[in-house]
């Protein structure tokens, strides 16, 4: 039977103490059993795969993840570009370059014409999938702004998605009707205590409301639901467990939608702070591979927060969707700007350069893998 209750109800069955105990109790035999029974989500097996006991078995875990990725996705890698339209924000997130409390941050919000010019620049580069990004800025970029921008961009792009603040179901439906087909939102942390510490002010402080956003978006008709945790503000093993639990729940409840996972590691940002729980490259590999063998059908997205070379390595293992040539400042594609970036880009290569790099490894860069007629037919 498919779940009908919201994820926040399931979350109460898995308090952090239970999750930490389960992970700490995992032994190498549990990891071996999880490797032998991959391809279907099971919380106890995911706990074993992200545990310290799995570290000696990282190579077989990586090989298994690669096999599942090739079986489900072939050698295709989809490309997209983020388009930042505003770095104004009324939230006080301690780690973010858009934090409203950072008084010396240079702010900018794009007009609809400016945003359209940015999108046109990306279209000329070859992008067909675009992600509209903004801080929580209801004055300059209310839901109606994104609806009008989507209507303007529909003729140029196969897919228009958003990574903005939490919306009501009616507002998600407004955007869906305007041509938005997907959303990405980071819960940041699934630990309510950790979440409250890092979000001391602003609408984003409401943990439960943000957690419900993914289901509101799916109920409103969006067909791509992306989620992630900000790696570095809490124990990555705990967050990986909850990320898998959440993705599996969404897959079962909204089986017509595509569920995607993102893995943003904290990067230097103006007004931000260094990660209190640094995540090593080996830990990130273990996290991605563990989730891949438990959730073989999820899209896995990697941004330009990660370095060249390492990004290609993760494509060989589990990643199926990449951004490229990203600018994390409003107006960054068409004109020099002093506006503050959300984070420092670690991979500055252009779309052509990243596509060539993965092609050299035998992968197929995909600029467009679905058409809007699919949505019309549904």
C-alpha positions in Angstrom: 0.0 0.0 0.0 1.3 3.5 -0.9 1.8 5.8 2.0 -0.8 8.6 2.4 0.5 10.3 5.5 3.0 13.2 5.1 6.7 12.6 5.6 6.7 14.6 8.9 4.6 11.8 10.5 7.0 9.1 9.3 9.9 11.3 10.7 8.5 11.0 14.2 9.2 7.2 14.1 12.9 7.9 13.4 14.2 10.3 16.1 17.9 11.2 15.8 18.8 9.0 18.8 17.3 5.9 17.1 19.1 6.7 13.8 22.5 7.3 15.5 22.2 4.1 17.5 21.2 2.1 14.4 24.2 3.4 12.4 26.7 2.9 15.3 25.4 -0.7 15.9 26.1 -1.7 12.2 28.8 -4.3 11.7 30.6 -5.5 8.6 28.3 -8.5 8.3 25.3 -6.0 8.1 27.1 -4.2 5.3 27.8 -7.4 3.4 24.1 -8.3 3.7 23.1 -4.9 2.4 25.4 -5.3 -0.6 23.9 -8.7 -1.3 20.3 -7.3 -1.1 20.6 -4.0 -3.0 18.1 -2.3 -5.4 15.3 -1.8 -2.9 15.1 0.7 0.0 15.3 -0.7 3.5 16.2 1.6 6.4 18.4 -0.8 8.3 20.4 -1.6 5.2 20.9 2.1 4.4 22.1 2.6 8.0 24.7 -0.1 7.5 25.9 1.3 4.2 26.5 4.7 5.6 28.1 3.4 8.9 31.8 3.4 9.7 31.6 -0.4 9.3 31.1 0.1 5.5 34.4 2.0 5.0 36.5 -1.1 4.4 34.0 -2.2 1.8 33.9 1.1 -0.1 35.3 -0.3 -3.3 32.7 -3.1 -3.7 30.0 -0.6 -2.7 31.3 1.8 -5.4 31.3 -0.9 -8.0 27.8 -2.0 -7.2 26.6 1.6 -7.3 28.2 2.1 -10.8 26.4 -1.1 -12.0 23.0 0.1 -10.8 23.6 3.5 -12.3 24.4 2.1 -15.7 21.5 -0.3 -15.6 19.0 2.4 -14.8 20.4 5.4 -16.6 22.8 4.0 -19.2 25.6 6.5 -19.9 23.5 9.6 -20.2 24.3 12.7 -18.1 21.8 15.5 -18.2 23.0 19.1 -18.0 21.3 22.2 -16.6 22.2 25.7 -15.6 21.1 27.8 -12.5 19.8 31.3 -13.1 20.0 33.4 -10.0 17.4 36.2 -10.1 17.8 37.7 -6.7 20.2 37.6 -3.7 17.8 39.5 -1.4 16.6 37.3 1.5 14.7 37.8 4.7 16.1 34.6 6.3 19.0 34.5 8.8 20.6 31.2 7.8 24.0 31.2 9.5 25.8 29.4 6.6 24.5 31.3 3.6 25.9 34.2 1.5 22.4 35.6 1.1 21.8 35.9 4.9 19.9 39.1 5.6 22.0 39.7 8.7 25.2 40.2 6.5 24.9 43.9 6.3 27.7 44.6 3.8 26.4 42.1 1.2 25.8 43.8 -2.2 22.2 43.0 -3.2 20.6 42.8 -6.6 17.3 41.6 -8.0 16.8 41.2 -11.7 13.8 42.7 -13.5 11.9 40.3 -15.7 13.6 41.7 -18.8 17.0 41.2 -17.2 16.2 37.7 -16.1 15.0 36.9 -19.6 18.3 38.2 -21.1 20.2 35.9 -18.7 18.1 33.0 -19.8 18.7 33.9 -23.5 22.4 33.8 -22.8 22.1 30.3 -21.4 20.0 29.2 -24.3 22.6 30.3 -26.8 25.2 28.3 -24.8 23.1 25.2 -25.5 21.2 24.7 -22.2 17.7 23.4 -22.5 17.1 22.8 -18.8 17.1 25.8 -16.5 16.8 26.3 -12.7 15.5 29.6 -11.4 17.2 30.4 -8.0 16.4 33.1 -5.5 16.6 33.9 -1.8 13.4 34.5 0.1 12.5 37.8 -1.4 8.7 38.3 -1.6 9.1 42.1 -2.4 11.1 41.7 -5.6 10.4 38.1 -6.6 6.9 37.0 -5.4 5.4 33.8 -6.9 3.8 35.9 -9.7 7.3 37.0 -10.8 8.3 33.4 -11.4 5.0 32.6 -13.1 5.5 35.5 -15.6 9.2 34.6 -16.1 8.2 31.0 -16.8 5.7 32.0 -19.4 8.3 34.1 -21.1 10.9 31.3 -21.1 8.7 28.4 -22.1 9.4 28.7 -25.9 13.2 28.5 -25.3 13.5 25.7 -22.7 12.3 22.1 -22.4 12.4 22.3 -18.6 12.0 25.2 -16.2 12.5 24.4 -12.5 12.8 26.5 -9.4 15.0 26.6 -6.3 13.3 29.2 -4.2 11.5 29.7 -0.9 8.7 27.4 0.3 5.3 28.0 -1.4 1.7 27.1 -0.7 0.1 24.4 -2.8 -1.9 27.1 -4.7 1.3 29.0 -5.6 3.0 25.8 -6.8 0.0 25.2 -8.9 0.2 28.7 -10.3 3.8 28.0 -11.4 2.9 24.6 -12.8 0.3 26.2 -15.0 2.8 28.8 -16.1 5.2 26.2 -17.3 7.4 25.2 -14.3 7.7 21.5 -14.1 10.0 20.9 -11.2 11.4 22.2 -7.9 14.5 21.6 -5.8 14.7 22.5 -2.2 17.2 21.6 0.5 15.8 20.7 3.9 19.3 21.6 5.0 19.0 19.3 8.1 16.5 16.7 9.1 17.4 17.1 12.7 15.0 19.7 14.1 17.4 20.8 16.8 20.2 21.4 14.4 17.8 23.0 12.0 16.6 25.5 14.6 20.2 26.5 15.5 21.1 27.3 11.9 17.9 29.1 11.0 17.4 31.6 13.9 15.1 34.0 12.0 12.9 34.4 9.0 10.1 32.3 7.5 12.5 29.4 6.8 12.8 28.9 10.6 9.5 26.8 10.3 10.9 23.3 10.0 7.6 21.5 9.5 6.5 23.9 6.8 9.7 23.4 4.8 9.4 19.7 5.2 5.9 19.7 3.7 6.9 21.8 0.7 8.0 18.8 -1.4 4.6 17.1 -1.0 2.7 20.4 -1.7 4.7 20.7 -4.9 4.0 17.2 -6.0 0.3 17.5 -5.2 0.2 20.8 -7.3 1.4 18.9 -10.4 5.2 19.4 -10.5 6.8 16.3 -11.9 10.4 16.7 -10.7 11.0 16.9 -7.0 14.5 17.5 -5.9 15.7 17.4 -2.3 19.0 17.5 -0.4 20.7 18.2 2.9 23.5 20.8 3.4 26.5 18.6 4.1 28.6 20.0 6.8 26.2 21.3 9.4 25.5 18.0 11.0 26.8 14.4 11.0 26.6 13.4 7.3 25.7 9.7 8.2 22.6 10.9 10.0 21.6 13.2 7.2 22.2 10.6 4.6 19.8 8.2 6.4 17.0 10.8 6.5 17.6 11.8 2.9 17.1 8.2 1.8 14.1 7.8 4.0 12.5 11.0 2.6 13.3 10.1 -1.1 11.8 6.6 -0.7 8.7 8.1 0.9 8.2 10.5 -2.0 8.8 7.8 -4.6 6.1 5.6 -3.1 3.6 8.4 -2.5 4.1 10.3 -5.7 5.1 7.5 -8.1 4.4 9.6 -11.2 7.0 12.2 -10.2 10.8 11.9 -10.7 12.6 12.2 -7.4 16.2 13.7 -7.4 18.8 14.0 -4.7 21.4 16.7 -4.4 24.6 16.7 -2.3 25.7 20.2 -1.6 28.8 20.4 0.6 29.3 23.7 2.4 31.5 26.0 0.4 33.1 29.4 1.4 30.5 32.2 1.2 30.4 35.8 2.2 28.9 36.1 5.6 28.9 32.3 6.1 30.8 30.0 8.4 33.2 27.1 8.0 31.5 23.6 8.2 31.4 22.3 11.8 31.2 18.8 10.4 33.5 18.7 7.4 32.7 16.0 4.8 35.7 14.4 3.1 35.7 13.2 -0.5 35.7 9.6 0.7 32.6 10.2 2.8 30.8 11.9 -0.1 31.6 8.8 -2.3 30.2 6.5 0.4 27.1 8.6 0.9 26.3 8.7 -2.9 27.0 5.1 -3.4 25.0 4.0 -0.4 21.9 5.9 -1.6 22.4 4.7 -5.2 22.3 1.0 -4.3 19.3 1.6 -2.1 17.4 3.9 -4.5 18.6 2.9 -8.0 15.9 5.0 -9.8 16.6 8.4 -8.3 18.3 11.2 -10.3 21.5 12.3 -8.6 22.5 15.9 -9.1 26.0 17.5 -8.5 26.6 21.2 -8.7 29.7 23.2 -9.4 30.5 23.3 -5.7 32.7 20.3 -6.4 36.1 20.3 -8.2 36.8 19.2 -11.8 38.0 15.7 -11.9 36.1 14.7 -8.8 32.9 15.5 -10.5 33.8 13.2 -13.3 34.7 10.5 -10.8 31.2 10.7 -9.3 29.6 10.5 -12.7 31.3 7.2 -13.2 29.8 6.0 -9.9 26.3 7.5 -9.3 25.7 11.1 -10.6 23.3 11.5 -13.5 22.8 15.2 -13.6 25.3 18.1 -13.7 25.3 21.9 -13.7 28.0 23.6 -15.7 29.2 27.1 -16.3 27.3 28.3 -13.3 27.3 31.9 -12.0 25.9 32.2 -8.5 25.3 36.0 -8.7 22.2 37.7 -10.1 23.1 39.0 -13.6 26.3 37.0 -13.6 25.9 35.6 -17.2 25.4 38.8 -19.1 27.2 41.6 -17.2 29.9 42.1 -14.5 28.3 42.6 -11.2 29.3 43.4 -7.6 26.4 41.4 -6.2 27.4 38.8 -3.7 27.5 35.1 -4.7 25.7 32.5 -2.8 28.9 30.4 -2.7 32.2 30.1 -4.4 32.1 28.0 -7.6 34.7 25.2 -7.5 34.3 24.1 -11.1 34.3 27.2 -13.4 34.4 25.3 -16.7 31.9 26.0 -19.5 29.2 23.7 -20.7 31.4 22.6 -23.7 34.4 21.9 -21.5 32.5 19.8 -19.0 30.6 17.9 -21.7 33.9 17.2 -23.5 35.4 15.9 -20.2 32.6 13.4 -19.6 32.5 12.4 -23.3 36.1 11.5 -23.1 35.1 9.0 -20.4 32.5 7.4 -22.6 29.4 9.2 -21.3 26.7 10.9 -23.3 26.1 14.6 -22.5 22.3 15.3 -22.8 21.0 18.8 -23.1 17.3 17.8 -23.5 15.8 14.5 -22.4 12.1 15.3 -22.3 9.6 17.5 -24.1 6.8 19.7 -22.9 4.3 17.7 -24.9 4.8 15.0 -22.3 3.3 17.3 -19.7 0.5 18.3 -22.1 -0.4 14.7 -22.7 -0.5 14.0 -19.0 
